[in-house]
């Protein structure tokens, strides 16, 4: 039962490391960068409307908009910076819609009347984070540096929207970051850096399944700049097996299908008069326990679906497989890949490190 998480990015751009953390952590420098005129062909209009109640810019109004974005500020952020961020975001979305053959409304639920939201927060410095509403970003990047960050963060926005109301909680952190990296800046690492990751963290990159374990990575990894490149090596391996961008996105879509199936079981139980809490759209209805619903454990495609996260450090006793593992295995099985074949140290070395 977890609410949507916000993924905060950290990676090397122009030899500058930007630290990871929550929106409240600030960081990334205290001097806003001078806005550039990048993507000047994108039209930006003045536009004042209330930001979403769950936005980090709640209790403020937007100041500008493009076709698919509204943008607001918290703290001292110039209008020209807000306009630059809005242009970069709209250009990124335009490019991505064409690249993935998506329709903004039918695939992402975005149109002029239902725009994504950008909250530019002075205290965030050079950091950024993508979520279902859009993304949060600091004002301390411009030009290509800003462009690279927005490319990454919007991938998290798409991921969250493809999964639905349960958000990114149940998608493995390594996979969410790997796909966002692979489809934006595409950092990679060497075998020696992968060995260092495993040695220092005590886990493979593909065992970084949730935010708590990612916190361990950030504490233990001597060179944090290698984190996203390490995750991305798993996607590079998947591509050597024939996996396309469509299949990378399909994992998130199948997660939504699984959750929809679990919620249907939940609703059937409620209709049957079973004493259960109402359905919470932002929490899972999946349960591997046979006693949760009179119909038994939730199942999809012949698999018992657990409502717990995969955790190599503290495994859950709940029966079944996680939503992510079942979705990943379903999409990747035609390519001879399962999650079990790439997660533990031996499997990771045999496939991702030695199999390419």
Residue, then its C-alpha position, 0 to 999 in steps of 0.5 A: x500500500x504505497x503512494x506514487x513515488x517521485x524519482x529524483x535524477x542524478x547523473x553526470x552532465x558536463x562533468x558536474x555531478x548532481x546529487x540525488x534526494x527528495x524535493x525537500x533536500x535542495x542542492x545542486x548549486x545556489x545560482x540560477x543559470x541564465x536562460x538560453x533561447x533553446x527551441x525558440x520555435x515552441x510557442x509559450x503563452x501567459x496562462x494563469x490557473x491553479x496547480x494540482x492539489x498534489x503538485x509541489x507548486x500547490x497554492x500557486x498559479x501557473x504563469x505560462x503554458x505550451x500546448x501540453x504543459x503548464x509551468x509555475x514557480x516556487x521561490x525566485x524564478x525568472x519568467x524567462x527561465x520558466x519559459x525556457x523550461x516550458x519550451x524544452x519540455x514541449x519539444x521533448x514531448x513532441x520528439x518522444x510522441x513521434x519516436x514511440x508512435x504515441x498519441x498524447x491523449x490516448x497513450x498518456x491522457x494529455x491534451x490542451x485541457x489536461x496538461x502536464x505540470x511543471x513546478x520550478x522550485x528555486x531551492x532544487x538547484x540542478x535537481x529534477x524529478x518526474x511523476x504522474x503530474x509532470x515534473x519538478x525541477x530546479x532553475x540551475x540548468x539551461x540549454x543542453x544541460x536542461x534538455x538532458x535532464x528534462x528528457x530523463x525526467x519526462x520518461x518517468x512521467x510516461x512510466x507513471x502514466x502508463x502504469x496508472x494510479x498506483x504509479x511507480x511504486x511497484x516498478x523496480x527502481x533499476x528498471x525505471x531508471x535504466x529505461x529513463x537513462x537508455x532513452x535519454x542520455x544513455x550513460x554506460x559503464x565498464x565491467x570494472x565499474x559494474x564489479x565495483x558496484x557489486x562489491x561496494x553495494x553488495x547487490x547487483x544493479x538489478x537487485x535495486x528494486x525499490x527506493x530504500x535499496x537505492x538509498x543504500x546504493x547512494x550511501x555505499x557506492x564510491x562513485x555515484x556517477x556510475x549508478x544510472x549507467x550501471x542500471x542501463x547496462x541491463x537494458x543494453x543487454x536486453x537490446x542485444x537479445x532483440x528487445x525494442x523500445x516498444x517492449x521496454x514500455x510494454x512492461x509498464x503497460x502490462x503492470x497496469x493490466x495486472x493491477x486492473x485485474x486485481x482491482x476487478x477481483x477486489x470489486x467482485x469481492x465487494x459486490x459479493x458482500x465481503x468485508x473489505x476496505x474500498x478500492x484505493x486507486x493509488x494502492x494495489x489490490x493484488x494479494x498473494x494471500x488466499x484469504x484476502x478474497x473468498x475467490x483466493x489469491x489474485x492471479x494473472x496469466x496463470x501466476x499468483x500475484x503478490x501485493x508486496x515488493x521484491x526485496x533481496x535484503x528483506x524478502x516478503x513472506x507473501x506468496x506469489x510473484x510481484x507485479x513487476x516480475x510477472x510483467x517483466x517476464x511476460x514481456x521478455x519471455x519471447x527473448x529468452x530473458x526472465x527477471x531471475x536470469x539477470x538478478x543475482x550475482x551469478x546470473x548478472x555476471x553470466x548474462x549482462x556482463x558476459x553475455x553481450 
